Amino acid sequence: MKGIILAGGAGSRLYPLTLVASKQLQPVYDKPMIYHPLTTLIEGGICEICLISTPHDLPRFQQLLGDGSRMGISIEYREQAKPEGIAQAFLIAESFIGDDAVSLILGDNIFYGNNGFDEAFAEFTSGATVFGYHVHDPERYGVVEFDAAGKAISIEEKPKQPKSHFAVPGLYIYDNEVVTIAKNLKPSARGELEITAVNVEYLKRGQLRVEKLSRGFAWLDAGTSSSLHEASAYVQTIESRTGIKIGCPEEAAFRSGFLNISELEAIAESMPNCEYRAYLEEVVKEANRTQ
């Protein structure tokens, strides 16, 4: 399975911060926002990743992440000249996807907790898998409706009268048929290729699986100034209490088997003296103790 991070858009809701750097390069406490979706994909065992962003911002992502080899993965880059919907990502990355299944994650979505993503990635064989997360303001999102048996029966994009409180977060897993589905989509009233339309097509085919996320799970959408601040405060609180960093791609790569201890240690040694380096050094020490 391959992975796509969609990190485009103008970031207008974060203006004037986005005059300095794109939304997905803004700090979430102690790390760039993009580290979080990258970590989620790596934790899911995905080592081939395509990052899609604007022509203006791509060089900054390349400077930050390189080709991914430092973390034992590969990262390719594609331009989204004009944001025309989430599903446009499958058209932009068609040659990258090839004949594989693909997971798409939005660059401003942060996940934390016992979320079952690893299991969803590991068990995926065909069709589509998305997730349902209980929110108090479902009208802002794609909303999934379930029947009495817990089976998804409808999905609507930003409905005025939501049929449930379960929103679909920005992580989606699809088989290769998603490319063909995206090609056949027609733009919505707002001129975009909607990801909800992709999910509806899989639902019509009887191939959509919706996994409800547990109450102990956190989904943070850091797309506004307020939500960015809240996400930073949340990450700081968890890290301070547990001593474990959220959204650390180097650690995720090590635990997923993409890096060995020596490689992780070399990465830490290449960093200046800082909290991030100290954390990776502790990960190395702990790994050496438990070998």
N, C-alpha and C positions, 0 to 999 in steps of 0.2 A: 504494500500500500504506500502511496505517495501522499505528501501533505502540501497544502497551499495556505499561506498566510496572506490575507487581503488587508493591506495596510495603505490604502489609497484615500481619496477624498480630500476635501479642502480643509477640514477641521474647523469650519467656521464657528461652531459652538464654543470653541476654546480660544477664539480671538481675544486679545492679541498675542497669546502665547505661541500660536502657530506661525507668527511672523518670524520667530526665532528657530523653531524646529517643528517638524510635523507632529501630529497628535500622538502617533505611536512611538515617538522618540522622547516624549515628555517623561519626567521621572515619576514613578510610583514608589514613593518613599526612597529606596536606595538603589533602584535599578531602572533602566529604561523600560517603558511599557511593553515594548516588543519582546522583551525577555519572557514575559508570561505566556503568550500563545506559543512561542517557540518551545518553551519548556513543556507545555501540555502535549505537543506533538511528539517530542522526544520521549517523554514518559510513556506515550502510547506505542513506542517501538518504531516510530517513523524516522528514518535517517536520510530520506531524499525529500527535500523541501524546496518549494518555489515561493518566493516572496514577490508580491505584486504591489507596486506603489506608483506614484506620479513620477514623470521624468525628472522633476526638480528634486524630489526626495530620495530617489534610488541611490545616488552616490553616497548619501549619508548612511543609509543602511549597509551598503557595501563596505564602507569604512569601519562600521561598528562590528559587523559579523563576518566579513570576508566571504570565502567560499565554503565556510563551515568545517573545513578539514581540521582546524584546530580543535574542534569538539568531536571529531570522528564521524562527521556527517557531511552531506553535500547540500549547498544552498545555491539555487539559481535565481535569477532576477528577471522580471518581466515588467514592462511599462503598461500602465493604465492611463492613457492620454486624457481620457474623459470618463468620470465616474458614471456608469450607466447601469448600475444595479449589481448586487452581490453575485448573481448567477453569471454575469459577464466574465467572472474569473475563470470559468471552465473553458470559455472560448479563447481567452488570452493564453491560458496554460495548456491548450490542447496537445501541443507537441511534447510538452513536459509529461503530461499524464500518460500518453501512449495508450497501452492496452491495460493499464492497471486500475485498481480501485483507488479512490482518493478521499482524503479528509480535508475539509475546508474549515479554517478557523479565522474569525475576525480579529484584526490586530489590536482592538481596544477592549477585548473581552478577557477578564481575569477569573480563573476558576481556582477554588481551593476546597479541600475536604475529601472525604471518602466518597468519591463521585462515580465509581464504577466505569470510568472511561477506559481503563486498561482492559477490562473484561469485554467491553463493547468493541474495542479494536481487535482483540484476540479472537473473538467469536464471529466477527463479521465475515460473511461469505458472499452475499448478494443483496440486491435491493438497496434500501436506504435505512440508516439509523439516525434519528435525531433525539433530542432530549426535551423533557418538560420540567419547567422550574416554576414553583408557585410564587407569584408576584402580586402586589396590591394594586398595580396599575396596568393591567394586561392590555388596555387599549393602545399602549405605546409599542406593542410588539406583534409578532406573529403568534396567534393563539390557537392552541390545540384543544379540541373537545373530545371527551372520552365517553363511552357508553358505560352501562352499569357493570360490565365485566372488565373495565379498565382498558378497553381497546379504542384506539384513536379512530374517530369517525369523521372529523372535519378539521381543517386548518384555515384560518382567515388572517389576513394581513391588516394589522391596526384596525380592528373592528370597533365601530361606535358602541355596539352593545355586545361585549365579549360573552361567549358561551361558557367560559371557564376562567379560572385565574392562572392557568398554566401557559407560560410563555415559552417559546422555543429559543434557547440561547444560541450564541454564534459559534456553534461547533456542529458540523454535519459530516456524516460518513456515507459515501455513495459507491455503488459499483460503476463500471465503466460506461454504462448506459447514460450516465448523467450528461456526458458531452453531447450526445444526440438530442437529449431532452432540452438542453440549453439552446442548442441550435434552432430548435423548433418553437421556442418561446416568442411571444409577441410582447413588445413593451407595454407596461401598464399605463394607467392614466397619467402617472408622473414621469413617464418616459424611461422606465427602468426595467431591466430583466430581473424579476423578483425571485428571490430564493424560495419564498412561500409557494410560488407557482410550480417550482421544481418538486417541492414536497407534496403538493396536491396531486401532481401527475403520478408520483410513486404510490400515493394513497389510492388513487383510482385503479392502479394496477394490482392493488393488494400486496404491495411490496414495501410498505413503510412501517418501520418499527419505531415506537416512541418509548423511550426509557424515562420514567419519572425519577428525578433526582431527589435524594433524601433531604430531610430537614437540616441535617448537620452539614450540608454543603453550601458553599457561598459562590454566587455568581455576581461579579461586579462589572458593570459596563462603565468604563471611564471616559465617556465621550463628552461630558460637560465639565465645567470648572468645579462645580459642586461634587459631582460623582468622582472626579479625579482626586479631589481632596479627601473624600470619604474612603476611597480605595487606598490611598497612601496611609491614612490613619489606621485602617484595618490591617494592612500588611505590617505596619510598625508594631501594632499591638500583638499580633500573632508571633512575629519574630522575636519580640522582646520577651514574651512569656515562654516560648518553647525553645528558643535558641536555634531554630531551624529556619532557613531562608526559604521564602516562597518565590518561585520563578527564577531558579538558578539553573540555567541550561547546562553548565559544565557538570554540576552534580548529577543532573538528570541523565546526561550522556554517559557518565561513569556507571550509574546504577542500572542503565539499560544495556550496558556491555559495549558501548561504542568507544569508550576510553578505558585503559587499564590504570592501575594506581600510579605507575611511573609517569604516564602521560598527564594525569590530573595534577600530580605534584609539579611537573614541569610548567603547566599552565599557571599554577599558583605562584611559582617562583618568578615568572615573567611579569607579574603585576607589581605595581608600586606598593609600598606598605600602606595598607588600608584595611577596613573591616571586611571587605569582600575577600581579600587575599587570606586574611586570618581565618575566615570561615572555611574556605577551601582547604587550608592546611589542617584544620580540625577534622574535616571529612576524611582526609588522607590518613591522619593519625588513628582515627577510629577504625578505618578499614584495615589498617595494619594490625591493630590490636585484636581484631576479630577474625583474622585469617587463620 
